[in-house]
Amino acid sequence: MNAKGVVQIIIGAGLFGLIPFFVRYAPDLNVASIAFGRACFATLFALILMFFIKDSAKNQKEISLQYSLFHLLNWSVFLTFAIVFYFLSIKNGSVAIAGTMMGMHPVFVVLFSYLLFKEKIFLKTYLSCLVAIIGGGLIAFANNANSSATFEGSIYGLLSAVFLGINFTYHLKYLTHFSSIKLVFFQNALQLPILLPFVFIFPSKLSSEGWTSIVFLGIVCTGLAYFLVYNGSKFVSKQYIGVLQMIENIIPVFLGVIIYHEMIHLQEISGIILIVLSALLISVKL
């Protein structure tokens, strides 16, 4: 694998892993407001960056506007669902478990890599996915009265993983004619009209903590994070993209336990270990 691509994906994933901290930082903001504000600042960040980065994408003249718009809209909807479900998982349960369940998305990256690209899936990838699924099952069906985790939060996290799996493969199939920074711009700009009605339906007061939260979520945890991941994805085998991002589900575990003093019991710890192990497994030569 290309070292430059690997490093970019890992750094981007690390920034993405900070999302739970900023979501919890503004408890008065609802999911609609956080998601909309995040998309706003990510769009502005990408727009500014577009003036400084030379567009190295493929020639777009032969690709119709209808084709591009259709796939950009689909892609933006997938990511909107992924982010909303992730925020709901954080709000309705444990930061550690939300991050871990969302971290199962490599399983779905593998699935969609096969469906979209017919990419050969290696034995170690199958084993990695199996281990991750077992780990996710242990977490989702853990039943501990004193735990910070909830079944509802676990399911939201799993749904987030499904849509992230689509998100990280879809653009590699249909939108390679766009540069990485344009992808970040369009995916966030097209989320705004989707989320705007919910901001009016479910209004929330924006405090100084709320502003800080959405600015960091938009610029650092979204704009910069996705730019690095999408750029790095050009140099890495599709089935490995999700696995390299496993750091993003390790960070929330530490945030949840150390900062938020969340209770995690043996069955959930076992699930977390298995999901992390799935990432290590795929990096070992068999």
Disulfide bonds with the S-S distance in Angstrom:
none
